[in-house]
Structures are given as structure tokens and as C-alpha cells.
Amino acid sequence: MQGAHSPAMETAAAPLVVDLDGTLIHTDLLWESLVLFLKRHPLQAWRLPFWLLRGKAALKENLAAHAGLDAAALPYDEVLLEHIARQREEGREIVLATGAHAQLAEGVADHLGLFDRVLPTGGGVNLTSHAKARRLTELYGAGAYDYVGNSRADLPVWLACRQPYSVTVRPFRLADGRQTRQLGAVRGGLFGPLLKALRPRQWLKNLLVFTPMLASHTLDLPTLQTSLLAFAVFSLCASSAYLLNDALDAQDDRRHPVKRRRPIASGALPLWLGLAASPLLAGLALTLCAMFNPLLLAAAGIYLASTVAYSVHLKRLLMVDIVALAILYTMRVLGGAAATGIAPSFWLLAFSFFIFLSLALLKRHSELGRLQRDGKDKTHGRGYTTADRLPVGIMGVNAAFVSLLIFILYFQSENVLILYAQPAWLLGIIPLLVYWLGRLWTLSFRGEVNEDPVLYVSRDKVSLLVIALCAALAVAASW
């Protein structure tokens, strides 16, 4: 463990050589630059295989030139940085030796200001494994430097160094019988971060697939089973979209006071794993649809394509992102309708769109409020400034009361007389909704609603009580 080796025991004459990818930072710059390149230049993806044919070093060079990576927006190992700073103060030479391209490695070194020398990939040489070991031995001699790494690719470097260090808790055993010592922050496993990145709490939104079944009073076992299938499918699709979104937004999320703790942004979940898991989850969802319900396959496919479009581009456009979010919420209702074969009424779709439009605006309104409190003007990767908070709030309140108007007009429809034995009970829902929506927006203007109103509601006792009372009134109207 880190505490087993005191900095005072180091020899000042022996350089401390530090790896970059997976060691100094909790991510890999090759994957980071690849994602940024695809995000900013999606129509140039065809160039990637041609760059790779010229060698991995050439691929890194071209990605570094096109990606525009910000060294300040990387997840650094703060414990390791503190150790490096202490060693440098004691007079040790600190060297950054990395397989990352020179442009990226020097950007990190310039940002940190802790390194006396940078040895990066360049000149057609991919400075990893044996190539790194040879380079360090040429410069300092065998056994004349200490090295901090993180993976089996570092075994040749560790074998040639004086004292081998690894940021991993489990030590690596070298061919000469030595073991690496742990240095830096203790890093956990992958299961917990992956589960967190799937955002299972967000699956609450997918309960909307049960709306057609409940609204039509079709409460039989086959309908429940198909609704459960739709819930599973939309949850898989949503988690797939969250992983893709977090991978694409990692650099922006790291500048955010809350989002920087997301597994991919923080480096707890490797970027490549998030990118690999996303299409696997989407494929599983579509396979389930194809096996059991072709109509649900169409609905899930459209929803999945819409979420990808939102993650890649739509969320960056002023107001387009708000409308897209409202549509994505409503598509969950349509997914439940596709699964059960129950056609949704005009009233249900109109009410759904406007109330979800209000919630989407509430999400942006709370984000802008947080931004304003932090003394910032503009969000990264979004089309809003703090000056937009008031108009966003006005539109949100208006959308909320348009949904209430639709609900009131619903009482004049034939559906009410057909579905409810005592529809007068439904009138009690109106003041409850007025109170609930008015309270949510008032709290948002006070800055007391977090950035996701759905999750806020799931933890808010008053909101849960209002929902329970509305459900009780709907049941009473049905008897």
C-alpha cells in the first residue's frame, strides 16, 4: 500500500518516471481523442482505418491533431499528483513517459507544471512496453530510475527499473521475483461504476409504458406481461443511450460540479467499456422486441435512434433539445401502446407532451439556476446562457398549465363516460395538479429543485403524496 513506502526513502538522484494513460489520469488519451474526433468530425470517420494502416503511432498523431483535447478537463489521480509534487520539491527529476502522442503529453505537462522531461510517442515510435523500456534504459541506465505504471504492458519497464510502482491495488509480479508497490489513489472494480453508469434510477421514467394499460383500464395478465416487456426494452435502450451520452460528453461533464462524478467522466469506468456496452444493450433490447413483438421493435427502434440523435447533436440546439426531451418522454407512452396494442387517445398524447415539455423546461431552468449561482454564464455543450433562465421558466409554467387545460377538457370527452362510473371524482385531481406543478416551479425559481425533476419527484414526499392522492381519486372514479 502507499503508506508502506515513505517519500523520504527515495533517492534524489534516481528519476521518478510516471506513465500517463491509466496511471496519472483515470482514462486513456487514445480513446478520449478518438471519441472527440468522432464527435466533432463524424463525417471523417472513414479516415480512421487508413491512419491505423500506417501504424498506431500515426493514428495517435492524426487524432491528436484533430481532436482538440483539453488537458484541464481530464480526471487526474490527485493522490499521485501530490506524491509527484513532494518528490519534485525534494529535488528529484520527474519524467512523464507515455504512449500518448507528443502534442497531448506536452499539453498535460504544461497544464500540471510538474515534469522536467516528457518522453511521448512520436517519430513513428509508439512509446509503450519494450520501446519505453529501451528508451528509459538508454537515457538513465538499467535499474537507475523508478517507474509508476498500471498494466501488463508496463512489465518490461518495471523489470528494467529500480523500484516498480503500480496504481493498482493488486501487485504485479515481475520475472525477477519482485512485486510492484501500490502508489496513488486506491481504485475499485468495474461492476459498481458500470451499474451506476446504467442509471437504474432513471428507469422510473420507463414506468410511462404502463400508461396505456392503466388509462384504458385493461388490467389483465397478458397486457401486464407485454407492458413489462416494454419496460425492460425501454430500460435497456435508455441505459444504452446514457452510456453513449456520457462517453461523448465526458470532457464537458468534468467541468460540471455534479456531472464530473459520473463513472465515465471520473474515470471509474473506462471509456472503451462504456462505448462497448452501449451497442450491446441496444442490440439486446431490439432482439427482445424482434422475438416477442414486431410493433414494439419499431417503437423501440425509433426511440433508440432519437436518443442517439439527441446525444450526438440535438441537445446542443436551443429549444430543440427541450422539444426532443418532451417527445422522448411521450415516446415511452407510445412504446407501451405498441406493446399492448392499445391505441392512445388524443387527450393522453396531448396531456403527456405538454406536461413533459414543462418538466424538460424545468430541468433546463434548474441547470441555469445552478450555473448562475456558480457565477458562470454559459453551459458547455448546450445552447443556453443564464440570461435564458427567465424565458425558460415562463415557457415551463405556461406548458404546465396548458397540460392542466387539456386535462380539464378531457372531462368533456366520451372516453370519460365510457371508462369511469363516477367521473366527478376526477375533478379532485385538478387542484392537486395545480398545487403540485405550481410548487415545483416555485421551488425551481428558488433554486431548490435539482437538475432532474423526475428524480427529485421520486424523493420528494409531497410529490409522492400528491401522486398517491391522484391515483386514489382515479380509482374512486372507476368504481
Secondary structure, DSSP 8 states (H G I E B T S, - for coil): -GGGS-GGGS-TTS-EEE-TBTTTBSS-HHHHHHHHHHHH-GGGGGGHHHHHHT-HHHHHHHHHHHH---GGGS-B-HHHHHHHHHHHHTT--EEEEEEEEHHHHHHHHHHH---SEEEEEBTTB--SHHHHHHHHHHHH-TTSSEEEE-SGGGHHHHHHSSEEEESSSS--B-TTS-B-EE-SS----SHHHHHHHT-GGGGGGGGGGGHHHHHTT---HHHHHHHHHHHHHHHHHHHHHHHHHHHHTHHHHTTSTTGGGSHHHHTSS-HHHHHHHHHHHHHHHHHHHHHH-HHHHHHHHHHHHHHHHHHHTGGGSTTHHHHHHHHHHHHHHHHHHHHHT----HHHHHHHHHHHHHHHHHHHHHHHHHHHHTT--B-TTSS-BGGGHHHHHHHHHHHHHHHHHHHHHHTTSHHHHHH-SSGGGGGGHHHHHHHHHHHHHHHHHHT-S-S-HHHHHHH-HHHHHHHHHHHHHHHHHH-
